[in-house]
Each structure stands twice: as C-alpha cells, then as structure tokens.
C-alpha cells in the first residue's frame, strides 16, 4: 500500500475516534506515528511545536505537518509528493467530522437533551480530560527532561533549568499579565536562541 493510503487510513481513524478537539488528539497521533515508525518522539514534538505556533486548528496543523514530513522522508527529493502527503492527511483528518456533522446534526439538534446522550457525554468528558492531561504531561516531560526520560525516572533526575525558567516565565506572563501571546512566543524564541 502506498504511503498516501496508509497516512489517509491512519488520519481518518484519528479523525473518527478523537473526541474533544486537537489537544485530546495529541496522544493518539503520537502513538500512531511512533507505532508505524514514521516519526520519533522528538520529531513529533518538533512538529507539534510548529503546529501550535501557526494559525489554525491544532488537529489540522498537526495532520498537515505530519503528512508533509512523513511523505518527504518516504520520497526524498520530490517536494510535490510531500505537498500531496500534507493535503492527504489534512483532508483525511477532517473528513470524518465533516461527514458526521452533515449526517447527524439534524438528529442531534432534536434529541440533544435525551438522557442517553447526556449519559454518553457525561462519560466522555472525563476521558477527554484524561487525554488532555496526558498530552500536557508528555509535552512537559519531553521539553524539560528530554525525549528519553519517561515515567518515574522523571522524579529521579533534574529538569533542564534553563528550559524550566523559560516555561515558568512564559506561564507567569500569560497568567498574571495581559501580555499578548504573540509577544510571549517571540520572547520565548528569543530567550531560547540566546541561552539554550
């Protein structure tokens, strides 16, 4: 099977089974990319950082960058294939949601208060919360301790002090001031280039 079909199948599955938005999708995409051997953990985190910084939904940006990177690696020297791979993944991750919304939106609007729907969403909320927390811990561990340290080993080693200082300053600027997120990102990039 060609790389395009494999990527399309994986991202259609991700788009179909991800509930809760782009942040809930991160652990699923990471697992699929590592399981297929398409990306290392560090390469995925690099792509995720770029996807977070660029305008647009996280799910679409991640799919686009992953599709480009994986297809470019499979077909080196053929940028047209890399662009097709990015387009393929973007369409594949959006297609299940588009089809479901068009097929079931009328039924949903008439029956949204039904007890079964309320129970199902009552169960899904904590699952989505768990996926988002998993993504947050995974990203924090990889940024502060490096990609190789995982699990309880994090408690036995010290984080990168410079990266920790940048993260704390960025959090403080975001939480306690009215600084623009664009300025915080630009400041983080500048400090990272100077000190890391």
MDTraj code that builds the backbone (N, CA, C; nanometers):
import mdtraj as md
import numpy as np

residues = "UNK UNK UNK UNK UNK UNK UNK UNK UNK UNK UNK UNK UNK UNK UNK UNK UNK UNK UNK UNK UNK UNK UNK UNK UNK UNK UNK UNK UNK UNK UNK UNK UNK UNK UNK UNK UNK UNK UNK UNK UNK UNK UNK UNK UNK UNK UNK UNK UNK UNK UNK UNK UNK UNK UNK UNK UNK UNK UNK UNK UNK UNK UNK UNK UNK UNK UNK UNK UNK UNK UNK UNK UNK UNK UNK UNK UNK UNK UNK UNK UNK UNK UNK UNK UNK UNK UNK UNK UNK UNK UNK UNK UNK UNK UNK UNK UNK UNK UNK UNK UNK UNK UNK UNK UNK UNK UNK UNK UNK UNK UNK UNK UNK UNK UNK UNK UNK UNK UNK UNK UNK UNK UNK UNK UNK UNK UNK UNK UNK UNK UNK UNK UNK UNK UNK UNK UNK UNK UNK UNK UNK UNK UNK UNK UNK UNK UNK UNK UNK UNK UNK UNK UNK UNK UNK UNK UNK UNK UNK UNK UNK UNK UNK UNK UNK UNK UNK UNK UNK UNK UNK UNK UNK UNK UNK UNK UNK UNK UNK UNK UNK UNK UNK UNK UNK UNK UNK UNK UNK UNK UNK UNK UNK UNK UNK UNK".split()
xyz = np.array([
    [0.0852, -0.1180, 0.0000],
    [0.0000, 0.0000, 0.0000],
    [0.0896, 0.1242, 0.0000],
    [0.0511, 0.2246, -0.0749],
    [0.1346, 0.3443, -0.0831],
    [0.1282, 0.4224, 0.0476],
    [0.2274, 0.5071, 0.0666],
    [0.2337, 0.5884, 0.1877],
    [0.1124, 0.6794, 0.1994],
    [0.0565, 0.7233, 0.0862],
    [-0.0603, 0.8104, 0.0898],
    [-0.1817, 0.7383, 0.1482],
    [-0.2027, 0.6142, 0.1040],
    [-0.3165, 0.5381, 0.1557],
    [-0.2991, 0.5054, 0.3034],
    [-0.1771, 0.4727, 0.3426],
    [-0.1521, 0.4428, 0.4844],
    [-0.1771, 0.5658, 0.5705],
    [-0.1242, 0.6796, 0.5277],
    [-0.1456, 0.8030, 0.6035],
    [-0.2933, 0.8399, 0.6077],
    [-0.3619, 0.8272, 0.4945],
    [-0.5049, 0.8610, 0.4903],
    [-0.5834, 0.7710, 0.5848],
    [-0.5521, 0.6405, 0.5866],
    [-0.6240, 0.5483, 0.6740],
    [-0.6006, 0.5825, 0.8204],
    [-0.4757, 0.6117, 0.8558],
    [-0.4425, 0.6440, 0.9947],
    [-0.5121, 0.7735, 1.0374],
    [-0.5065, 0.8760, 0.9546],
    [-0.5659, 1.0034, 0.9944],
    [-0.7184, 1.0026, 0.9872],
    [-0.7761, 0.9202, 0.9018],
    [-0.9221, 0.9054, 0.9062],
    [-0.9625, 0.8378, 1.0369],
    [-0.8860, 0.7383, 1.0789],
    [-0.9151, 0.6726, 1.2070],
    [-0.9002, 0.7713, 1.3223],
    [-0.7950, 0.8526, 1.3182],
    [-0.7740, 0.9530, 1.4232],
    [-0.8888, 1.0536, 1.4232],
    [-0.9285, 1.1023, 1.3054],
    [-1.0373, 1.1980, 1.2957],
    [-1.1704, 1.1402, 1.3416],
    [-1.1907, 1.0104, 1.3192],
    [-1.3166, 0.9470, 1.3560],
    [-1.3263, 0.9216, 1.5058],
    [-1.2153, 0.8843, 1.5684],
    [-1.2209, 0.8425, 1.7084],
    [-1.1706, 0.9466, 1.8073],
    [-1.1285, 1.0625, 1.7608],
    [-1.0854, 1.1670, 1.8535],
    [-1.2050, 1.2520, 1.8907],
    [-1.2326, 1.2563, 2.0198],
    [-1.3417, 1.3391, 2.0707],
    [-1.2795, 1.4358, 2.1694],
    [-1.3043, 1.5650, 2.1520],
    [-1.2524, 1.6630, 2.2452],
    [-1.1569, 1.7628, 2.1851],
    [-1.1365, 1.7580, 2.0551],
    [-1.0540, 1.8592, 1.9908],
    [-0.9082, 1.8209, 1.9758],
    [-0.8294, 1.9203, 1.9347],
    [-0.6902, 1.8980, 1.8992],
    [-0.6027, 1.8493, 2.0123],
    [-0.6216, 1.9018, 2.1331],
    [-0.5372, 1.8597, 2.2451],
    [-0.5621, 1.7143, 2.2822],
    [-0.6867, 1.6691, 2.2734],
    [-0.7170, 1.5290, 2.3019],
    [-0.6600, 1.4369, 2.1946],
    [-0.6318, 1.4921, 2.0782],
    [-0.5799, 1.4143, 1.9663],
    [-0.4299, 1.3865, 1.9782],
    [-0.3581, 1.4677, 2.0551],
    [-0.2119, 1.4584, 2.0594],
    [-0.1624, 1.3190, 2.0984],
    [-0.2104, 1.2576, 2.2091],
    [-0.1581, 1.1244, 2.2436],
    [-0.1871, 1.0200, 2.1372],
    [-0.3031, 1.0307, 2.0711],
    [-0.3396, 0.9326, 1.9689],
    [-0.2482, 0.9458, 1.8480],
    [-0.2247, 1.0682, 1.8022],
    [-0.1363, 1.0901, 1.6871],
    [0.0051, 1.0447, 1.7208],
    [0.0528, 1.0792, 1.8396],
    [0.1877, 1.0401, 1.8795],
    [0.2021, 0.8877, 1.8807],
    [0.1033, 0.8201, 1.9378],
    [0.1081, 0.6737, 1.9411],
    [0.1119, 0.6154, 1.7998],
    [0.0258, 0.6646, 1.7118],
    [0.0198, 0.6121, 1.5754],
    [0.1501, 0.6373, 1.4991],
    [0.2062, 0.7558, 1.5135],
    [0.3293, 0.7880, 1.4406],
    [0.4463, 0.7032, 1.4889],
    [0.4557, 0.6836, 1.6216],
    [0.5644, 0.6021, 1.6755],
    [0.5420, 0.4540, 1.6454],
    [0.4169, 0.4081, 1.6517],
    [0.3874, 0.2674, 1.6265],
    [0.4179, 0.2286, 1.4827],
    [0.3882, 0.3180, 1.3876],
    [0.4180, 0.2907, 1.2470],
    [0.5656, 0.3169, 1.2134],
    [0.6391, 0.3769, 1.3067],
    [0.7798, 0.4059, 1.2822],
    [0.8020, 0.5235, 1.1897],
    [0.7014, 0.6086, 1.1752],
    [0.7120, 0.7225, 1.0850],
    [0.7865, 0.8381, 1.1487],
    [0.7688, 0.8576, 1.2789],
    [0.8327, 0.9687, 1.3486],
    [0.8832, 0.9233, 1.4840],
    [0.9954, 0.9798, 1.5252],
    [1.0419, 0.9590, 1.6622],
    [0.9633, 1.0528, 1.7543],
    [0.9751, 1.0291, 1.8841],
    [0.9068, 1.1162, 1.9807],
    [0.9523, 1.2612, 1.9650],
    [1.0834, 1.2817, 1.9467],
    [1.1345, 1.4181, 1.9349],
    [1.0872, 1.4853, 1.8060],
    [1.0850, 1.4103, 1.6967],
    [1.0369, 1.4668, 1.5705],
    [0.8893, 1.5046, 1.5819],
    [0.8116, 1.4205, 1.6502],
    [0.6700, 1.4528, 1.6689],
    [0.6541, 1.5787, 1.7535],
    [0.7341, 1.5918, 1.8587],
    [0.7258, 1.7106, 1.9437],
    [0.7663, 1.8369, 1.8680],
    [0.8645, 1.8244, 1.7794],
    [0.9026, 1.9385, 1.6963],
    [0.7867, 1.9815, 1.6063],
    [0.7219, 1.8841, 1.5439],
    [0.6078, 1.9134, 1.4580],
    [0.4949, 1.9748, 1.5399],
    [0.4730, 1.9218, 1.6592],
    [0.3667, 1.9737, 1.7446],
    [0.3935, 2.1185, 1.7850],
    [0.5198, 2.1504, 1.8134],
    [0.5549, 2.2887, 1.8462],
    [0.5262, 2.3831, 1.7309],
    [0.5580, 2.3404, 1.6102],
    [0.5300, 2.4228, 1.4922],
    [0.3790, 2.4359, 1.4720],
    [0.3058, 2.3253, 1.4907],
    [0.1606, 2.3280, 1.4721],
    [0.0927, 2.4202, 1.5730],
    [0.1459, 2.4261, 1.6951],
    [0.0892, 2.5139, 1.7981],
    [0.1124, 2.6613, 1.7643],
    [0.2264, 2.6904, 1.7024],
    [0.2616, 2.8304, 1.6754],
    [0.1935, 2.8868, 1.5518],
    [0.1523, 2.8009, 1.4599],
    [0.0938, 2.8507, 1.3358],
    [-0.0567, 2.8700, 1.3514],
    [-0.1148, 2.9613, 1.2749],
    [-0.2596, 2.9843, 1.2847],
    [-0.3385, 2.8623, 1.2382],
    [-0.4528, 2.8424, 1.2979],
    [-0.5402, 2.7331, 1.2574],
    [-0.5570, 2.6305, 1.3668],
    [-0.6521, 2.5377, 1.3468],
    [-0.6771, 2.4349, 1.4474],
    [-0.5583, 2.3409, 1.4623],
    [-0.5333, 2.2980, 1.5838],
    [-0.4198, 2.2106, 1.6129],
    [-0.4288, 2.0798, 1.5356],
    [-0.5478, 2.0214, 1.5274],
    [-0.5635, 1.8930, 1.4594],
    [-0.5247, 1.9041, 1.3120],
    [-0.5709, 2.0088, 1.2471],
    [-0.5421, 2.0268, 1.1042],
    [-0.3939, 2.0572, 1.0833],
    [-0.3393, 2.1456, 1.1644],
    [-0.1969, 2.1795, 1.1506],
    [-0.1077, 2.0584, 1.1745],
    [-0.1387, 1.9804, 1.2776],
    [-0.0580, 1.8613, 1.3072],
    [-0.0657, 1.7623, 1.1921],
    [-0.1860, 1.7375, 1.1417],
    [-0.2012, 1.6445, 1.0295],
    [-0.1239, 1.6930, 0.9072],
    [-0.1286, 1.8222, 0.8813],
    [-0.0590, 1.8780, 0.7657],
    [0.0918, 1.8605, 0.7784],
    [0.1461, 1.8969, 0.8940],
    [0.2911, 1.8864, 0.9133],
    [0.3388, 1.7419, 0.9157],
    [0.2613, 1.6537, 0.9807],
    [0.2998, 1.5119, 0.9845],
    [0.2962, 1.4538, 0.8438],
    [0.1905, 1.4839, 0.7687],
    [0.1810, 1.4336, 0.6315],
    [0.2973, 1.4788, 0.5452],
    [0.3336, 1.6056, 0.5594],
    [0.4466, 1.6586, 0.4824],
    [0.5758, 1.5879, 0.5214],
    [0.6004, 1.5784, 0.6507],
    [0.7268, 1.5216, 0.7000],
    [0.7413, 1.3747, 0.6635],
    [0.6359, 1.2962, 0.6844],
    [0.6424, 1.1523, 0.6582],
    [0.6570, 1.1252, 0.5086],
    [0.5809, 1.1972, 0.4260],
    [0.5884, 1.1760, 0.2815],
    [0.7219, 1.2241, 0.2261],
    [0.7739, 1.3338, 0.2796],
    [0.9048, 1.3822, 0.2350],
    [1.0136, 1.2815, 0.2687],
    [1.0024, 1.2145, 0.3835],
    [1.1013, 1.1128, 0.4202],
    [1.0885, 0.9886, 0.3323],
    [0.9656, 0.9555, 0.2929],
    [0.9447, 0.8372, 0.2087],
    [0.9833, 0.8619, 0.0635],
    [0.9731, 0.9876, 0.0186],
    [1.0067, 1.0239, -0.1196],
    [1.1033, 1.1426, -0.1187],
    [1.2292, 1.1199, -0.0793],
    [1.3229, 1.2327, -0.0747],
    [1.3476, 1.2890, -0.2147],
    [1.3611, 1.4204, -0.2196],
    [1.3872, 1.4862, -0.3472],
    [1.2637, 1.5071, -0.4325],
    [1.1448, 1.4806, -0.3763],
    [1.0208, 1.5006, -0.4523],
    [0.9256, 1.5869, -0.3704],
    [0.9445, 1.7200, -0.3742],
    [0.8606, 1.8079, -0.2912],
    [0.7121, 1.8014, -0.3270],
    [0.6793, 1.7673, -0.4510],
    [0.5382, 1.7574, -0.4889],
    [0.4696, 1.6454, -0.4107],
    [0.5408, 1.5340, -0.3888],
    [0.4837, 1.4249, -0.3099],
    [0.4622, 1.4679, -0.1649],
    [0.5556, 1.5458, -0.1104],
    [0.5410, 1.5923, 0.0276],
    [0.4179, 1.6817, 0.0422],
    [0.3947, 1.7667, -0.0579],
    [0.2769, 1.8539, -0.0537],
    [0.1490, 1.7708, -0.0655],
    [0.1499, 1.6685, -0.1517],
    [0.0339, 1.5796, -0.1632],
    [0.0093, 1.5037, -0.0329],
    [0.1169, 1.4638, 0.0347],
    [0.1031, 1.3951, 0.1631],
    [0.0400, 1.4852, 0.2682],
    [0.0817, 1.6120, 0.2702],
    [0.0227, 1.7076, 0.3639],
    [-0.1256, 1.7269, 0.3353],
    [-0.1611, 1.7415, 0.2086],
    [-0.3007, 1.7588, 0.1698],
    [-0.3834, 1.6344, 0.2020],
    [-0.3260, 1.5181, 0.1762],
    [-0.3933, 1.3911, 0.2031],
    [-0.4278, 1.3776, 0.3513],
    [-0.3319, 1.4060, 0.4389],
    [-0.3547, 1.3939, 0.5836],
    [-0.4542, 1.4979, 0.6333],
    [-0.4462, 1.6182, 0.5802],
    [-0.5384, 1.7241, 0.6217],
    [-0.6818, 1.6871, 0.5861],
    [-0.7029, 1.6411, 0.4633],
    [-0.8380, 1.6008, 0.4228],
    [-0.8865, 1.4796, 0.5011],
    [-0.7964, 1.3842, 0.5255],
    [-0.8348, 1.2621, 0.5962],
    [-0.8759, 1.2894, 0.7403],
    [-0.8076, 1.3802, 0.8085],
    [-0.8425, 1.4073, 0.9483],
    [-0.9712, 1.4888, 0.9588],
    [-1.0036, 1.5667, 0.8564],
    [-1.1254, 1.6489, 0.8587],
    [-1.2487, 1.5737, 0.8090],
    [-1.2294, 1.4754, 0.7241],
    [-1.3416, 1.4091, 0.6579],
    [-1.4407, 1.3425, 0.7536],
    [-1.3981, 1.2652, 0.8538],
    [-1.4970, 1.2023, 0.9421],
    [-1.5858, 1.3038, 1.0147],
    [-1.5258, 1.4122, 1.0634],
    [-1.6053, 1.5140, 1.1326],
    [-1.7047, 1.5789, 1.0376],
    [-1.6586, 1.6109, 0.9190],
    [-1.7459, 1.6739, 0.8198],
    [-1.8642, 1.5839, 0.7854],
    [-1.8371, 1.4560, 0.7637],
    [-1.9443, 1.3624, 0.7302],
    [-2.0407, 1.3431, 0.8472],
    [-1.9866, 1.3294, 0.9686],
    [-2.0724, 1.3098, 1.0863],
    [-2.1603, 1.4314, 1.1135],
    [-2.1035, 1.5499, 1.1024],
    [-2.1815, 1.6709, 1.1274],
    [-2.2934, 1.6828, 1.0248],
    [-2.2635, 1.6589, 0.8986],
    [-2.3672, 1.6692, 0.7952],
    [-2.4724, 1.5600, 0.8094],
    [-2.4320, 1.4404, 0.8511],
    [-2.5267, 1.3295, 0.8601],
    [-2.6143, 1.3362, 0.9847],
    [-2.5573, 1.3818, 1.0982],
    [-2.6298, 1.3681, 1.2246],
    [-2.6690, 1.4996, 1.2914],
    [-2.6395, 1.6133, 1.2313],
    [-2.6667, 1.7393, 1.3008],
    [-2.8151, 1.7613, 1.3246],
    [-2.9003, 1.7267, 1.2294],
    [-3.0446, 1.7429, 1.2480],
    [-3.0964, 1.6548, 1.3609],
    [-3.0529, 1.5303, 1.3623],
    [-3.0948, 1.4377, 1.4682],
    [-3.0452, 1.4852, 1.6046],
    [-2.9214, 1.5330, 1.6075],
    [-2.8635, 1.5807, 1.7335],
    [-2.9396, 1.7020, 1.7875],
    [-2.9728, 1.7962, 1.7003],
    [-3.0405, 1.9166, 1.7479],
    [-3.1798, 1.8849, 1.8021],
    [-3.2437, 1.7810, 1.7497],
    [-3.3769, 1.7437, 1.8002],
    [-3.3695, 1.6627, 1.9295],
    [-3.2603, 1.5886, 1.9517],
    [-3.2540, 1.4935, 2.0640],
    [-3.1394, 1.5196, 2.1610],
    [-3.0858, 1.6383, 2.1617],
    [-2.9659, 1.6642, 2.2435],
    [-2.9914, 1.6505, 2.3929],
    [-3.1141, 1.6665, 2.4395],
    [-3.1438, 1.6558, 2.5824],
    [-3.1877, 1.5153, 2.6237],
    [-3.1801, 1.4212, 2.5332],
    [-3.2195, 1.2833, 2.5661],
    [-3.1250, 1.2281, 2.6734],
    [-3.1787, 1.1518, 2.7699],
    [-3.0938, 1.1006, 2.8789],
    [-2.9750, 1.0153, 2.8323],
    [-2.9910, 0.9416, 2.7237],
    [-2.8785, 0.8590, 2.6740],
    [-2.7631, 0.9471, 2.6261],
    [-2.7959, 1.0516, 2.5526],
    [-2.6908, 1.1425, 2.5066],
    [-2.6214, 1.2107, 2.6240],
    [-2.7015, 1.2496, 2.7227],
    [-2.6424, 1.3160, 2.8392],
    [-2.5499, 1.2213, 2.9141],
    [-2.5870, 1.0929, 2.9236],
    [-2.5011, 0.9945, 2.9900],
    [-2.3721, 0.9717, 2.9125],
    [-2.3855, 0.9580, 2.7812],
    [-2.2667, 0.9343, 2.6981],
    [-2.1681, 1.0503, 2.7120],
    [-2.2176, 1.1730, 2.7049],
    [-2.1274, 1.2880, 2.7168],
    [-2.0757, 1.3041, 2.8591],
    [-2.1531, 1.2590, 2.9561],
    [-2.1030, 1.2575, 3.0934],
    [-1.9849, 1.1634, 3.1108],
    [-1.9835, 1.0544, 3.0336],
    [-1.8713, 0.9595, 3.0370],
    [-1.7541, 1.0131, 2.9558],
    [-1.7834, 1.0757, 2.8418],
    [-1.6760, 1.1212, 2.7529],
    [-1.5967, 1.2390, 2.8100],
    [-1.6590, 1.3243, 2.8890],
    [-1.5875, 1.4411, 2.9417],
    [-1.4636, 1.4021, 3.0223],
    [-1.4725, 1.3089, 3.1175],
    [-1.3504, 1.2729, 3.1906],
    [-1.2451, 1.2038, 3.1031],
    [-1.2922, 1.1297, 3.0019],
    [-1.1963, 1.0646, 2.9111],
    [-1.1171, 1.1701, 2.8347],
    [-1.1871, 1.2699, 2.7822],
    [-1.1210, 1.3784, 2.7099],
    [-1.0261, 1.4530, 2.8030],
    [-1.0710, 1.4788, 2.9249],
    [-0.9865, 1.5465, 3.0233],
    [-0.8582, 1.4664, 3.0475],
    [-0.8722, 1.3339, 3.0593],
    [-0.7549, 1.2480, 3.0787],
    [-0.6592, 1.2532, 2.9610],
    [-0.7121, 1.2557, 2.8399],
    [-0.6264, 1.2642, 2.7214],
    [-0.5518, 1.3971, 2.7157],
    [-0.6203, 1.5051, 2.7514],
    [-0.5555, 1.6366, 2.7509],
    [-0.4466, 1.6420, 2.8581],
    [-0.4742, 1.5866, 2.9773],
    [-0.3731, 1.5833, 3.0843],
    [-0.2535, 1.4984, 3.0417],
    [-0.2792, 1.3847, 2.9762],
    [-0.1703, 1.3009, 2.9254],
    [-0.0828, 1.3786, 2.8278],
    [-0.1470, 1.4520, 2.7365],
    [-0.0716, 1.5326, 2.6401],
    [0.0115, 1.6379, 2.7115],
    [-0.0481, 1.7021, 2.8127],
    [0.0251, 1.8066, 2.8862],
    [0.1465, 1.7485, 2.9575],
    [0.1295, 1.6351, 3.0255],
    [0.2428, 1.5730, 3.0953],
    [0.3505, 1.5262, 2.9979],
    [0.3080, 1.4677, 2.8866],
    [0.4040, 1.4199, 2.7875],
    [0.4864, 1.5343, 2.7297],
    [0.4198, 1.6442, 2.6956],
    [0.4907, 1.7601, 2.6405],
    [0.5831, 1.8228, 2.7439],
    [0.5347, 1.8358, 2.8677],
    [0.6181, 1.8940, 2.9738],
    [0.7411, 1.8090, 2.9989],
    [0.7226, 1.6771, 3.0086],
    [0.8359, 1.5883, 3.0337],
    [0.9374, 1.5945, 2.9204],
    [0.8883, 1.5960, 2.7970],
    [0.9806, 1.5983, 2.6836],
    [1.0545, 1.7306, 2.6738],
    [0.9881, 1.8404, 2.7082],
    [1.0526, 1.9719, 2.6985],
    [1.1519, 1.9951, 2.8119],
    [1.1182, 1.9502, 2.9315],
    [1.2039, 1.9797, 3.0469],
    [1.3061, 1.8713, 3.0770],
    [1.2758, 1.7458, 3.0437],
    [1.3690, 1.6372, 3.0742],
    [1.4280, 1.5731, 2.9490],
    [1.3812, 1.6092, 2.8336],
    [1.4293, 1.5472, 2.7108],
    [1.3423, 1.4286, 2.6735],
    [1.3509, 1.3879, 2.5498],
    [1.2630, 1.2831, 2.4992],
    [1.2880, 1.1454, 2.5554],
    [1.4096, 1.1174, 2.6056],
    [1.4408, 0.9822, 2.6507],
    [1.3922, 0.9494, 2.7899],
    [1.3663, 1.0482, 2.8730],
    [1.3269, 1.0237, 3.0115],
    [1.1760, 1.0149, 3.0213],
    [1.1271, 0.9048, 3.0822],
    [0.9837, 0.8846, 3.0932],
    [0.9490, 0.8235, 3.2275],
    [0.8216, 0.8282, 3.2625],
    [0.7702, 0.7608, 3.3809],
    [0.8313, 0.8107, 3.5102],
    [0.8573, 0.7165, 3.6005],
    [0.9103, 0.7505, 3.7321],
    [1.0541, 0.8002, 3.7276],
    [1.1228, 0.7763, 3.6163],
    [1.2600, 0.8260, 3.6027],
    [1.2644, 0.9786, 3.6073],
    [1.1514, 1.0424, 3.5757],
    [1.1457, 1.1893, 3.5820],
    [1.1689, 1.2388, 3.7245],
    [1.1222, 1.1616, 3.8225],
    [1.1365, 1.2036, 3.9621],
    [1.2808, 1.1892, 4.0123],
    [1.3607, 1.1119, 3.9421],
    [1.4973, 1.0854, 3.9861],
    [1.6002, 1.1763, 3.9209],
    [1.5594, 1.2526, 3.8222],
    [1.6534, 1.3405, 3.7526],
    [1.6035, 1.4847, 3.7591],
    [1.6960, 1.5764, 3.7457],
    [1.6617, 1.7193, 3.7463],
    [1.6222, 1.7637, 3.6058],
    [1.5219, 1.8520, 3.5965],
    [1.4875, 1.9047, 3.4639],
    [1.5940, 2.0036, 3.4170],
    [1.5901, 2.0342, 3.2895],
    [1.6773, 2.1362, 3.2327],
    [1.6373, 2.2712, 3.2943],
    [1.7268, 2.3296, 3.3715],
    [1.6947, 2.4506, 3.4485],
    [1.6603, 2.5679, 3.3566],
    [1.7312, 2.5825, 3.2460],
    [1.7031, 2.6937, 3.1540],
    [1.5653, 2.6781, 3.0906],
    [1.5326, 2.5564, 3.0466],
    [1.4011, 2.5328, 2.9876],
    [1.2911, 2.5533, 3.0915],
    [1.3155, 2.5097, 3.2152],
    [1.2184, 2.5292, 3.3226],
    [1.1960, 2.6784, 3.3496],
    [1.3040, 2.7568, 3.3500],
    [1.2920, 2.9011, 3.3733],
    [1.2107, 2.9673, 3.2628],
    [1.2341, 2.9280, 3.1377],
    [1.1577, 2.9840, 3.0259],
    [1.0101, 2.9474, 3.0399],
    [0.9814, 2.8216, 3.0766],
    [0.8421, 2.7782, 3.0920],
    [0.7723, 2.8543, 3.2040],
    [0.8411, 2.8736, 3.3172],
    [0.7823, 2.9453, 3.4302],
    [0.7572, 3.0918, 3.3938],
    [0.8539, 3.1551, 3.3272],
    [0.8358, 3.2945, 3.2858],
    [0.7209, 3.3093, 3.1855],
    [0.7117, 3.2162, 3.0924],
    [0.6031, 3.2219, 2.9939],
    [0.4674, 3.2022, 3.0622],
    [0.4622, 3.1080, 3.1570],
    [0.3373, 3.0862, 3.2299],
    [0.2989, 3.2106, 3.3099],
    [0.3959, 3.2687, 3.3793],
    [0.3684, 3.3873, 3.4606],
    [0.3213, 3.5038, 3.3734],
    [0.3869, 3.5221, 3.2596],
    [0.3468, 3.6312, 3.1693],
    [0.2064, 3.6092, 3.1152],
    [0.1721, 3.4839, 3.0882],
    [0.0401, 3.4530, 3.0349],
    [-0.0687, 3.4615, 3.1415],
    [-0.0381, 3.4114, 3.2620],
    [-0.1404, 3.4024, 3.3665],
    [-0.1615, 3.5337, 3.4419],
    [-0.0559, 3.6101, 3.4622],
    [-0.0650, 3.7240, 3.5530],
    [-0.0529, 3.8605, 3.4857],
    [-0.0317, 3.8633, 3.3561],
    [-0.0259, 3.9910, 3.2849],
    [-0.1199, 3.9846, 3.1645],
    [-0.1355, 4.0951, 3.0997],
    [-0.2181, 4.0992, 2.9794],
    [-0.1311, 4.0997, 2.8544],
    [-0.0128, 4.0395, 2.8653],
    [0.0791, 4.0352, 2.7518],
    [0.0196, 3.9519, 2.6391],
    [0.0431, 3.9952, 2.5188],
    [-0.0052, 3.9241, 2.4009],
    [0.0657, 3.7884, 2.3898],
    [-0.0091, 3.6828, 2.3569],
    [0.0554, 3.5526, 2.3358],
    [0.1629, 3.5564, 2.2276],
    [0.1443, 3.6428, 2.1286],
    [0.2449, 3.6561, 2.0227],
    [0.3761, 3.7084, 2.0812],
    [0.3666, 3.8068, 2.1706],
    [0.4877, 3.8586, 2.2355],
    [0.5521, 3.7550, 2.3261],
    [0.4707, 3.6759, 2.3953],
    [0.5248, 3.5710, 2.4819],
    [0.5985, 3.4676, 2.3983],
    [0.5394, 3.4274, 2.2858],
    [0.6068, 3.3319, 2.1966],
    [0.7367, 3.3893, 2.1422],
    [0.7305, 3.5140, 2.0980],
    [0.8510, 3.5776, 2.0429],
    [0.9586, 3.5896, 2.1504],
    [0.9188, 3.6261, 2.2724],
    [1.0147, 3.6332, 2.3827],
    [1.0750, 3.4979, 2.4145],
    [0.9918, 3.3935, 2.4140],
    [1.0434, 3.2588, 2.4385],
    [1.1424, 3.2140, 2.3332],
    [1.1112, 3.2460, 2.2084],
    [1.2041, 3.2118, 2.0994],
    [1.3363, 3.2865, 2.1168],
    [1.3278, 3.4153, 2.1478],
    [1.4488, 3.4955, 2.1632],
    [1.5353, 3.4439, 2.2792],
    [1.4706, 3.4180, 2.3935],
    [1.5454, 3.3670, 2.5089],
    [1.6036, 3.2291, 2.4787],
    [1.5257, 3.1465, 2.4122],
    [1.5756, 3.0130, 2.3761],
    [1.6954, 3.0177, 2.2833],
    [1.6920, 3.1076, 2.1856],
    [1.8052, 3.1203, 2.0944],
    [1.9296, 3.1728, 2.1650],
    [1.9099, 3.2597, 2.2631],
    [2.0247, 3.3187, 2.3333],
    [2.0862, 3.2234, 2.4358],
    [2.0023, 3.1475, 2.5073],
    [2.0530, 3.0746, 2.6226],
    [2.0515, 2.9229, 2.6102],
    [1.9808, 2.8660, 2.5143],
    [1.9760, 2.7185, 2.5070],
    [2.0698, 2.6657, 2.4014],
])
top = md.Topology()
chain = top.add_chain()
for i, resn in enumerate(residues, 1):
    res = top.add_residue(resn, chain, resSeq=i)
    for name in ("N", "CA", "C"):
        top.add_atom(name, md.element.get_by_symbol(name[0]), res)
traj = md.Trajectory(xyz[None], top)
